[in-house]
């Protein structure tokens, strides 16, 4: 049941970059300091430019899922 998880506080921004829209989540409270960028592509092989402000790739790191951040906040890593 989802109501057993603590809530996640974040602000979402949309940033246009070279024809693609990035969703940027800036986390708050116990996850303050964490900022995650995500891009939606038309297909998995679609080419796109990596913006200079982008950090490390975390797609496969399960720690960054909202459900995991609720239980194991960024500030406790």
Biopython code that builds the backbone (N, CA, C, O; Angstrom):
import numpy as np
from Bio.PDB.StructureBuilder import StructureBuilder

atoms = [
    (1, "UNK", "N", (0.844, -1.185, 0.000)),
    (1, "UNK", "CA", (0.000, 0.000, 0.000)),
    (1, "UNK", "C", (0.888, 1.246, 0.000)),
    (1, "UNK", "O", (1.792, 1.361, 0.827)),
    (2, "UNK", "N", (0.636, 2.174, -0.919)),
    (2, "UNK", "CA", (1.509, 3.328, -1.099)),
    (2, "UNK", "C", (1.479, 4.307, 0.061)),
    (2, "UNK", "O", (2.464, 5.011, 0.286)),
    (3, "UNK", "N", (0.380, 4.377, 0.806)),
    (3, "UNK", "CA", (0.317, 5.350, 1.892)),
    (3, "UNK", "C", (1.235, 4.999, 3.062)),
    (3, "UNK", "O", (1.347, 5.776, 4.010)),
    (4, "UNK", "N", (1.892, 3.839, 3.007)),
    (4, "UNK", "CA", (2.857, 3.462, 4.038)),
    (4, "UNK", "C", (4.226, 4.092, 3.804)),
    (4, "UNK", "O", (5.071, 4.101, 4.699)),
    (5, "UNK", "N", (4.444, 4.624, 2.593)),
    (5, "UNK", "CA", (5.712, 5.262, 2.262)),
    (5, "UNK", "C", (5.678, 6.725, 2.679)),
    (5, "UNK", "O", (4.645, 7.381, 2.545)),
    (6, "UNK", "N", (6.804, 7.250, 3.189)),
    (6, "UNK", "CA", (6.878, 8.698, 3.427)),
    (6, "UNK", "C", (6.739, 9.431, 2.092)),
    (6, "UNK", "O", (7.057, 8.878, 1.040)),
    (7, "UNK", "N", (6.269, 10.659, 2.138)),
    (7, "UNK", "CA", (6.113, 11.414, 0.898)),
    (7, "UNK", "C", (7.458, 11.968, 0.433)),
    (7, "UNK", "O", (8.376, 12.172, 1.228)),
    (8, "UNK", "N", (7.545, 12.202, -0.854)),
    (8, "UNK", "CA", (8.725, 12.790, -1.487)),
    (8, "UNK", "C", (8.364, 14.220, -1.860)),
    (8, "UNK", "O", (7.308, 14.462, -2.444)),
    (9, "UNK", "N", (9.223, 15.157, -1.533)),
    (9, "UNK", "CA", (9.003, 16.555, -1.901)),
    (9, "UNK", "C", (10.023, 16.943, -2.965)),
    (9, "UNK", "O", (11.230, 16.801, -2.772)),
    (10, "UNK", "N", (9.506, 17.442, -4.105)),
    (10, "UNK", "CA", (10.396, 17.845, -5.189)),
    (10, "UNK", "C", (9.692, 18.880, -6.050)),
    (10, "UNK", "O", (8.465, 18.982, -6.066)),
    (11, "UNK", "N", (10.501, 19.638, -6.761)),
    (11, "UNK", "CA", (10.006, 20.586, -7.743)),
    (11, "UNK", "C", (10.457, 20.091, -9.101)),
    (11, "UNK", "O", (11.626, 19.752, -9.288)),
    (12, "UNK", "N", (9.527, 20.049, -10.059)),
    (12, "UNK", "CA", (9.857, 19.582, -11.405)),
    (12, "UNK", "C", (9.899, 20.779, -12.358)),
    (12, "UNK", "O", (8.999, 21.617, -12.387)),
    (13, "UNK", "N", (10.970, 20.819, -13.124)),
    (13, "UNK", "CA", (11.149, 21.837, -14.149)),
    (13, "UNK", "C", (11.230, 21.144, -15.506)),
    (13, "UNK", "O", (11.668, 19.996, -15.592)),
    (14, "UNK", "N", (10.817, 21.825, -16.549)),
    (14, "UNK", "CA", (11.005, 21.317, -17.907)),
    (14, "UNK", "C", (11.964, 22.255, -18.618)),
    (14, "UNK", "O", (11.768, 23.470, -18.642)),
    (15, "UNK", "N", (13.006, 21.668, -19.199)),
    (15, "UNK", "CA", (14.051, 22.446, -19.865)),
    (15, "UNK", "C", (14.175, 21.947, -21.299)),
    (15, "UNK", "O", (14.369, 20.755, -21.535)),
    (16, "UNK", "N", (14.063, 22.859, -22.247)),
    (16, "UNK", "CA", (14.247, 22.520, -23.656)),
    (16, "UNK", "C", (15.737, 22.595, -23.985)),
    (16, "UNK", "O", (16.417, 23.551, -23.615)),
    (17, "UNK", "N", (16.234, 21.572, -24.687)),
    (17, "UNK", "CA", (17.633, 21.556, -25.088)),
    (17, "UNK", "C", (17.769, 20.846, -26.424)),
    (17, "UNK", "O", (17.585, 19.632, -26.518)),
    (18, "UNK", "N", (18.087, 21.603, -27.439)),
    (18, "UNK", "CA", (18.372, 21.067, -28.777)),
    (18, "UNK", "C", (17.290, 20.097, -29.264)),
    (18, "UNK", "O", (17.588, 18.989, -29.709)),
    (19, "UNK", "N", (16.033, 20.534, -29.172)),
    (19, "UNK", "CA", (14.936, 19.748, -29.717)),
    (19, "UNK", "C", (14.352, 18.696, -28.798)),
    (19, "UNK", "O", (13.439, 17.973, -29.196)),
    (20, "UNK", "N", (14.853, 18.593, -27.587)),
    (20, "UNK", "CA", (14.329, 17.629, -26.633)),
    (20, "UNK", "C", (13.940, 18.349, -25.344)),
    (20, "UNK", "O", (14.506, 19.384, -24.992)),
    (21, "UNK", "N", (12.965, 17.779, -24.655)),
    (21, "UNK", "CA", (12.545, 18.304, -23.359)),
    (21, "UNK", "C", (13.100, 17.417, -22.256)),
    (21, "UNK", "O", (12.888, 16.205, -22.244)),
    (22, "UNK", "N", (13.809, 18.042, -21.337)),
    (22, "UNK", "CA", (14.331, 17.350, -20.156)),
    (22, "UNK", "C", (13.430, 17.702, -18.980)),
    (22, "UNK", "O", (13.043, 18.859, -18.814)),
    (23, "UNK", "N", (13.098, 16.711, -18.169)),
    (23, "UNK", "CA", (12.402, 16.952, -16.914)),
    (23, "UNK", "C", (13.443, 16.909, -15.812)),
    (23, "UNK", "O", (14.147, 15.913, -15.644)),
    (24, "UNK", "N", (13.533, 18.000, -15.064)),
    (24, "UNK", "CA", (14.525, 18.131, -13.998)),
    (24, "UNK", "C", (13.785, 18.123, -12.671)),
    (24, "UNK", "O", (12.932, 18.977, -12.430)),
    (25, "UNK", "N", (14.106, 17.161, -11.803)),
    (25, "UNK", "CA", (13.512, 17.095, -10.471)),
    (25, "UNK", "C", (14.530, 17.565, -9.446)),
    (25, "UNK", "O", (15.613, 16.993, -9.320)),
    (26, "UNK", "N", (14.171, 18.613, -8.714)),
    (26, "UNK", "CA", (14.988, 19.109, -7.602)),
    (26, "UNK", "C", (14.304, 18.660, -6.317)),
    (26, "UNK", "O", (13.186, 19.081, -6.019)),
    (27, "UNK", "N", (14.972, 17.814, -5.569)),
    (27, "UNK", "CA", (14.387, 17.227, -4.375)),
    (27, "UNK", "C", (14.577, 18.124, -3.156)),
    (27, "UNK", "O", (15.513, 18.921, -3.087)),
    (28, "UNK", "N", (13.659, 17.971, -2.192)),
    (28, "UNK", "CA", (13.651, 18.796, -0.980)),
    (28, "UNK", "C", (13.658, 17.899, 0.260)),
    (28, "UNK", "O", (13.694, 16.672, 0.168)),
    (29, "UNK", "N", (13.621, 18.546, 1.402)),
    (29, "UNK", "CA", (13.563, 17.860, 2.705)),
    (29, "UNK", "C", (14.746, 16.905, 2.863)),
    (29, "UNK", "O", (15.891, 17.319, 2.688)),
    (30, "UNK", "N", (14.495, 15.646, 3.189)),
    (30, "UNK", "CA", (15.591, 14.704, 3.449)),
    (30, "UNK", "C", (16.355, 14.303, 2.198)),
    (30, "UNK", "O", (17.374, 13.618, 2.280)),
    (31, "UNK", "N", (15.860, 14.735, 1.028)),
    (31, "UNK", "CA", (16.560, 14.470, -0.231)),
    (31, "UNK", "C", (17.150, 15.739, -0.844)),
    (31, "UNK", "O", (17.508, 15.755, -2.021)),
    (32, "UNK", "N", (17.250, 16.802, -0.041)),
    (32, "UNK", "CA", (17.825, 18.063, -0.517)),
    (32, "UNK", "C", (19.247, 17.831, -1.025)),
    (32, "UNK", "O", (20.036, 17.111, -0.413)),
    (33, "UNK", "N", (19.547, 18.456, -2.150)),
    (33, "UNK", "CA", (20.867, 18.307, -2.769)),
    (33, "UNK", "C", (20.841, 17.376, -3.963)),
    (33, "UNK", "O", (21.769, 17.362, -4.771)),
    (34, "UNK", "N", (19.773, 16.598, -4.073)),
    (34, "UNK", "CA", (19.643, 15.665, -5.193)),
    (34, "UNK", "C", (18.854, 16.324, -6.317)),
    (34, "UNK", "O", (17.762, 16.847, -6.097)),
    (35, "UNK", "N", (19.411, 16.295, -7.515)),
    (35, "UNK", "CA", (18.744, 16.801, -8.712)),
    (35, "UNK", "C", (18.895, 15.724, -9.779)),
    (35, "UNK", "O", (20.002, 15.269, -10.065)),
    (36, "UNK", "N", (17.769, 15.322, -10.365)),
    (36, "UNK", "CA", (17.765, 14.271, -11.379)),
    (36, "UNK", "C", (17.164, 14.820, -12.664)),
    (36, "UNK", "O", (16.128, 15.485, -12.644)),
    (37, "UNK", "N", (17.821, 14.536, -13.778)),
    (37, "UNK", "CA", (17.337, 14.945, -15.096)),
    (37, "UNK", "C", (16.924, 13.701, -15.877)),
    (37, "UNK", "O", (17.602, 12.674, -15.839)),
    (38, "UNK", "N", (15.808, 13.811, -16.579)),
    (38, "UNK", "CA", (15.304, 12.692, -17.370)),
    (38, "UNK", "C", (14.836, 13.216, -18.724)),
    (38, "UNK", "O", (14.271, 14.306, -18.818)),
    (39, "UNK", "N", (15.076, 12.440, -19.755)),
    (39, "UNK", "CA", (14.643, 12.793, -21.101)),
    (39, "UNK", "C", (13.731, 11.687, -21.617)),
    (39, "UNK", "O", (13.987, 10.503, -21.397)),
    (40, "UNK", "N", (12.671, 12.083, -22.300)),
    (40, "UNK", "CA", (11.788, 11.116, -22.950)),
    (40, "UNK", "C", (12.123, 11.111, -24.438)),
    (40, "UNK", "O", (12.124, 12.154, -25.092)),
    (41, "UNK", "N", (12.402, 9.937, -24.954)),
    (41, "UNK", "CA", (12.761, 9.790, -26.370)),
    (41, "UNK", "C", (11.652, 9.065, -27.112)),
    (41, "UNK", "O", (10.862, 8.335, -26.514)),
    (42, "UNK", "N", (11.601, 9.271, -28.415)),
    (42, "UNK", "CA", (10.616, 8.594, -29.246)),
    (42, "UNK", "C", (10.885, 7.103, -29.372)),
    (42, "UNK", "O", (9.956, 6.307, -29.499)),
    (43, "UNK", "N", (12.159, 6.728, -29.337)),
    (43, "UNK", "CA", (12.569, 5.322, -29.380)),
    (43, "UNK", "C", (13.939, 5.215, -28.718)),
    (43, "UNK", "O", (14.662, 6.205, -28.613)),
    (44, "UNK", "N", (14.289, 4.019, -28.274)),
    (44, "UNK", "CA", (15.506, 3.851, -27.462)),
    (44, "UNK", "C", (16.801, 4.150, -28.201)),
    (44, "UNK", "O", (17.820, 4.405, -27.560)),
    (45, "UNK", "N", (16.792, 4.127, -29.517)),
    (45, "UNK", "CA", (18.002, 4.410, -30.290)),
    (45, "UNK", "C", (18.064, 5.846, -30.794)),
    (45, "UNK", "O", (18.949, 6.193, -31.576)),
    (46, "UNK", "N", (17.126, 6.684, -30.348)),
    (46, "UNK", "CA", (17.087, 8.072, -30.804)),
    (46, "UNK", "C", (18.330, 8.829, -30.339)),
    (46, "UNK", "O", (18.709, 8.763, -29.170)),
    (47, "UNK", "N", (18.952, 9.543, -31.260)),
    (47, "UNK", "CA", (20.155, 10.318, -30.932)),
    (47, "UNK", "C", (19.758, 11.630, -30.250)),
    (47, "UNK", "O", (18.742, 12.238, -30.585)),
    (48, "UNK", "N", (20.576, 12.048, -29.294)),
    (48, "UNK", "CA", (20.374, 13.338, -28.638)),
    (48, "UNK", "C", (21.710, 13.822, -28.101)),
    (48, "UNK", "O", (22.605, 13.022, -27.827)),
    (49, "UNK", "N", (21.839, 15.125, -27.954)),
    (49, "UNK", "CA", (23.051, 15.722, -27.399)),
    (49, "UNK", "C", (22.952, 15.771, -25.881)),
    (49, "UNK", "O", (21.910, 16.124, -25.328)),
    (50, "UNK", "N", (24.031, 15.417, -25.219)),
    (50, "UNK", "CA", (24.081, 15.532, -23.760)),
    (50, "UNK", "C", (24.415, 16.974, -23.397)),
    (50, "UNK", "O", (25.452, 17.489, -23.816)),
    (51, "UNK", "N", (23.550, 17.633, -22.623)),
    (51, "UNK", "CA", (23.858, 18.999, -22.201)),
    (51, "UNK", "C", (25.098, 19.029, -21.300)),
    (51, "UNK", "O", (25.388, 18.054, -20.608)),
    (52, "UNK", "N", (25.814, 20.133, -21.312)),
    (52, "UNK", "CA", (27.038, 20.255, -20.510)),
    (52, "UNK", "C", (26.756, 20.201, -19.011)),
    (52, "UNK", "O", (27.650, 19.882, -18.227)),
    (53, "UNK", "N", (25.527, 20.507, -18.605)),
    (53, "UNK", "CA", (25.177, 20.524, -17.178)),
    (53, "UNK", "C", (24.780, 19.148, -16.641)),
    (53, "UNK", "O", (24.524, 18.997, -15.446)),
    (54, "UNK", "N", (24.729, 18.150, -17.516)),
    (54, "UNK", "CA", (24.314, 16.818, -17.094)),
    (54, "UNK", "C", (25.414, 16.133, -16.302)),
    (54, "UNK", "O", (26.591, 16.240, -16.645)),
    (55, "UNK", "N", (25.034, 15.434, -15.250)),
    (55, "UNK", "CA", (25.991, 14.711, -14.409)),
    (55, "UNK", "C", (26.052, 13.239, -14.787)),
    (55, "UNK", "O", (25.843, 12.876, -15.944)),
    (56, "UNK", "N", (26.339, 12.397, -13.804)),
    (56, "UNK", "CA", (26.517, 10.970, -14.059)),
    (56, "UNK", "C", (25.195, 10.277, -14.388)),
    (56, "UNK", "O", (24.128, 10.704, -13.946)),
    (57, "UNK", "N", (25.282, 9.219, -15.158)),
    (57, "UNK", "CA", (24.137, 8.400, -15.540)),
    (57, "UNK", "C", (23.704, 7.543, -14.350)),
    (57, "UNK", "O", (24.528, 6.828, -13.782)),
    (58, "UNK", "N", (22.424, 7.602, -13.962)),
    (58, "UNK", "CA", (21.941, 6.838, -12.807)),
    (58, "UNK", "C", (20.729, 5.970, -13.139)),
    (58, "UNK", "O", (20.073, 5.450, -12.236)),
    (59, "UNK", "N", (20.431, 5.812, -14.415)),
    (59, "UNK", "CA", (19.230, 5.078, -14.822)),
    (59, "UNK", "C", (19.140, 3.694, -14.185)),
    (59, "UNK", "O", (18.063, 3.293, -13.742)),
    (60, "UNK", "N", (20.222, 2.975, -14.131)),
    (60, "UNK", "CA", (20.210, 1.605, -13.618)),
    (60, "UNK", "C", (20.407, 1.524, -12.093)),
    (60, "UNK", "O", (20.379, 0.430, -11.529)),
    (61, "UNK", "N", (20.602, 2.650, -11.436)),
    (61, "UNK", "CA", (20.839, 2.671, -9.985)),
    (61, "UNK", "C", (19.500, 2.800, -9.261)),
    (61, "UNK", "O", (18.895, 3.872, -9.260)),
    (62, "UNK", "N", (19.049, 1.733, -8.660)),
    (62, "UNK", "CA", (17.735, 1.674, -8.019)),
    (62, "UNK", "C", (17.587, 2.620, -6.825)),
    (62, "UNK", "O", (16.469, 2.901, -6.392)),
    (63, "UNK", "N", (18.707, 3.109, -6.292)),
    (63, "UNK", "CA", (18.626, 4.049, -5.165)),
    (63, "UNK", "C", (17.865, 5.310, -5.545)),
    (63, "UNK", "O", (17.288, 5.969, -4.680)),
    (64, "UNK", "N", (17.858, 5.651, -6.824)),
    (64, "UNK", "CA", (17.267, 6.903, -7.289)),
    (64, "UNK", "C", (15.771, 6.811, -7.591)),
    (64, "UNK", "O", (15.159, 7.819, -7.946)),
    (65, "UNK", "N", (15.179, 5.647, -7.461)),
    (65, "UNK", "CA", (13.732, 5.530, -7.637)),
    (65, "UNK", "C", (13.028, 6.269, -6.496)),
    (65, "UNK", "O", (13.478, 6.221, -5.351)),
    (66, "UNK", "N", (11.932, 6.947, -6.809)),
    (66, "UNK", "CA", (11.200, 7.684, -5.776)),
    (66, "UNK", "C", (10.835, 6.793, -4.596)),
    (66, "UNK", "O", (10.944, 7.214, -3.444)),
    (67, "UNK", "N", (10.404, 5.574, -4.872)),
    (67, "UNK", "CA", (10.021, 4.663, -3.785)),
    (67, "UNK", "C", (11.202, 4.359, -2.869)),
    (67, "UNK", "O", (11.028, 4.249, -1.655)),
    (68, "UNK", "N", (12.392, 4.224, -3.432)),
    (68, "UNK", "CA", (13.576, 3.979, -2.608)),
    (68, "UNK", "C", (14.037, 5.239, -1.890)),
    (68, "UNK", "O", (14.502, 5.161, -0.753)),
    (69, "UNK", "N", (13.918, 6.395, -2.530)),
    (69, "UNK", "CA", (14.285, 7.654, -1.868)),
    (69, "UNK", "C", (13.379, 7.951, -0.682)),
    (69, "UNK", "O", (13.800, 8.606, 0.271)),
    (70, "UNK", "N", (12.146, 7.476, -0.732)),
    (70, "UNK", "CA", (11.228, 7.667, 0.392)),
    (70, "UNK", "C", (11.680, 6.879, 1.614)),
    (70, "UNK", "O", (11.531, 7.337, 2.747)),
    (71, "UNK", "N", (12.231, 5.698, 1.380)),
    (71, "UNK", "CA", (12.657, 4.825, 2.484)),
    (71, "UNK", "C", (14.110, 5.081, 2.885)),
    (71, "UNK", "O", (14.446, 5.061, 4.069)),
    (72, "UNK", "N", (14.961, 5.319, 1.900)),
    (72, "UNK", "CA", (16.390, 5.533, 2.117)),
    (72, "UNK", "C", (16.783, 6.876, 1.498)),
    (72, "UNK", "O", (17.326, 6.913, 0.394)),
    (73, "UNK", "N", (16.510, 7.985, 2.207)),
    (73, "UNK", "CA", (16.743, 9.308, 1.623)),
    (73, "UNK", "C", (18.210, 9.579, 1.294)),
    (73, "UNK", "O", (19.131, 9.035, 1.904)),
    (74, "UNK", "N", (18.376, 10.441, 0.305)),
    (74, "UNK", "CA", (19.688, 10.863, -0.196)),
    (74, "UNK", "C", (20.589, 11.355, 0.935)),
    (74, "UNK", "O", (21.789, 11.080, 0.928)),
    (75, "UNK", "N", (20.035, 12.072, 1.895)),
    (75, "UNK", "CA", (20.830, 12.631, 2.995)),
    (75, "UNK", "C", (21.429, 11.564, 3.903)),
    (75, "UNK", "O", (22.325, 11.868, 4.691)),
    (76, "UNK", "N", (20.960, 10.327, 3.814)),
    (76, "UNK", "CA", (21.449, 9.243, 4.675)),
    (76, "UNK", "C", (22.472, 8.350, 3.981)),
    (76, "UNK", "O", (22.981, 7.410, 4.591)),
    (77, "UNK", "N", (22.780, 8.628, 2.722)),
    (77, "UNK", "CA", (23.727, 7.781, 1.986)),
    (77, "UNK", "C", (25.121, 7.959, 2.496)),
    (77, "UNK", "O", (26.048, 7.325, 1.992)),
]
sb = StructureBuilder()
sb.init_structure("model")
sb.init_model(0)
sb.init_chain("A")
sb.init_seg("    ")
for serial, (resi, resn, name, xyz) in enumerate(atoms, 1):
    if name == "N":
        sb.init_residue(resn, " ", resi, " ")
    sb.init_atom(name, np.array(xyz, "f"), 0.0, 1.0, " ", f" {name:<3s}", serial, name[0])
structure = sb.get_structure()
